[in-house]
Amino acid sequence: MFDGTLALAARGAQTRGARAVSAMLALTAKLVRAYRRAGTEHLRGEALGKEWQRLMPNPKVMPITHVEGDTAYGEIHVRCPLRGTGDVHACHRLMAYDRALMRPAGARFVVLESQAEPGVEHCRIAIRPADLPADDLVPAITRADQLTRHPR
């Protein structure tokens, strides 16, 4: 069911109805948080990573790779329908789900590397308290926009 929903949402994120898809995913995140009885306590570091995994359908395919200070880093091993498309903007819209999932925990969710980028097999993500600076976390969408404006 998760894979089918993901494929449908990914298709929607690539169309004119993309804003509606992001809104639907944010609402779905609220419902998941309620169902999983997620609190609103602001978390840090390892606790952020564990909470993200707890809220996912299968934590085994969403490993936390390491924690540095208050930031949890992880990967998404689910095969994304956007893999290799180059449509990092659609990925950003699709990841509205994860951002909405973690926002009530006081966190910023950043996709550092997207499966939508050519040659990328696993998304790399970072979760950091929103009250901390994040200049060192360069989102995949920012890199994609920079490459579009200034191709090599």
C-alpha positions in Angstrom: 0.0 0.0 0.0 2.8 2.4 0.9 4.6 1.9 -2.5 1.3 2.5 -4.4 0.5 5.6 -2.4 4.1 6.9 -2.9 3.9 6.3 -6.7 0.6 8.1 -6.9 1.9 11.1 -4.8 5.1 11.2 -6.9 3.1 11.4 -10.1 1.0 14.2 -8.6 4.1 16.0 -7.5 5.2 16.2 -11.1 1.9 17.8 -12.3 0.0 21.1 -12.1 -1.7 19.7 -9.0 1.5 19.6 -7.2 0.5 22.1 -4.5 -2.6 20.0 -3.7 -0.3 16.9 -3.3 2.0 18.7 -0.9 -1.1 19.8 1.1 -2.5 16.2 1.1 0.9 14.9 2.3 1.1 17.4 5.1 -2.4 16.4 6.2 -1.5 12.7 6.0 1.5 13.4 8.2 -0.8 15.0 10.8 -3.0 11.9 10.7 0.0 9.6 11.1 1.3 11.6 14.0 -2.1 11.3 15.7 -2.4 7.6 15.0 1.2 6.9 16.3 0.5 9.2 19.3 3.5 11.4 18.5 4.0 14.2 21.0 4.9 17.8 20.5 8.0 17.8 22.7 10.9 19.3 20.9 13.6 16.7 20.3 17.3 16.8 19.5 19.9 14.6 18.0 19.4 10.9 18.3 15.9 11.3 19.6 14.9 13.1 16.4 16.2 10.2 14.3 14.4 7.6 16.4 11.2 9.6 16.2 11.3 9.8 12.4 12.0 6.1 12.2 9.1 5.4 14.6 6.7 7.3 12.5 7.7 5.5 9.3 6.0 2.3 8.0 9.2 0.4 7.9 12.2 1.8 9.9 14.6 -0.8 8.4 14.5 1.0 5.1 15.0 4.4 6.8 18.3 3.9 8.7 19.8 6.6 10.8 23.5 6.5 9.7 25.0 8.8 12.3 24.3 11.6 14.7 26.5 14.7 15.1 25.6 16.9 18.0 21.9 17.7 17.7 21.6 16.5 14.1 20.5 13.0 13.0 21.6 11.9 9.5 19.8 9.1 7.7 19.0 7.5 4.4 15.9 6.5 2.6 16.3 3.1 0.9 12.7 2.9 -0.5 12.9 2.9 -4.3 11.5 6.3 -5.2 9.3 6.6 -8.3 11.2 9.8 -9.0 14.6 8.0 -9.1 16.8 9.3 -11.9 14.2 11.7 -13.3 16.2 14.8 -12.5 12.9 16.3 -11.0 14.3 17.4 -7.7 11.5 19.9 -7.4 8.9 17.1 -7.4 11.0 15.4 -4.8 10.9 18.5 -2.6 7.1 18.6 -3.0 6.9 14.9 -2.1 9.0 15.3 1.0 6.5 17.8 2.4 5.3 14.7 4.2 8.5 14.2 6.1 8.9 17.9 6.8 5.3 18.0 8.2 6.0 14.8 10.2 8.9 16.3 12.0 7.9 20.0 12.4 5.8 19.4 15.5 8.9 17.8 17.1 10.6 21.2 16.6 12.7 19.8 13.7 13.9 20.9 10.3 13.9 18.0 7.8 16.4 18.4 4.9 16.9 16.2 1.9 20.7 16.5 1.2 20.8 14.1 -1.7 17.7 13.0 -3.7 17.0 9.8 -5.6 15.6 12.1 -8.3 19.2 13.2 -9.0 20.9 11.0 -11.7 22.9 8.1 -10.2 21.6 8.5 -6.7 20.2 5.2 -5.2 19.4 6.4 -1.7 18.2 9.7 -0.4 20.4 11.2 2.3 18.6 13.3 4.9 19.3 15.4 7.9 17.0 16.2 10.8 18.0 19.1 13.1 16.2 21.2 15.6 14.6 24.1 13.8 16.0 26.6 16.3 19.5 25.9 15.3 21.3 27.3 12.2 21.3 25.0 9.2 23.6 26.8 6.7 25.8 23.7 6.5 22.9 21.6 5.4 22.6 22.3 1.7 19.2 20.9 0.4 19.2 18.9 -2.8 16.8 21.3 -4.3 19.2 24.2 -3.7 22.0 22.4 -5.4 19.7 21.5 -8.3 18.7 25.1 -8.7 22.3 26.3 -8.6 23.2 23.7 -11.3 20.4 24.9 -13.5 21.5 28.6 -13.2 25.2 27.8 -13.5 25.7 24.6 -15.5 29.3 23.2 -15.4 
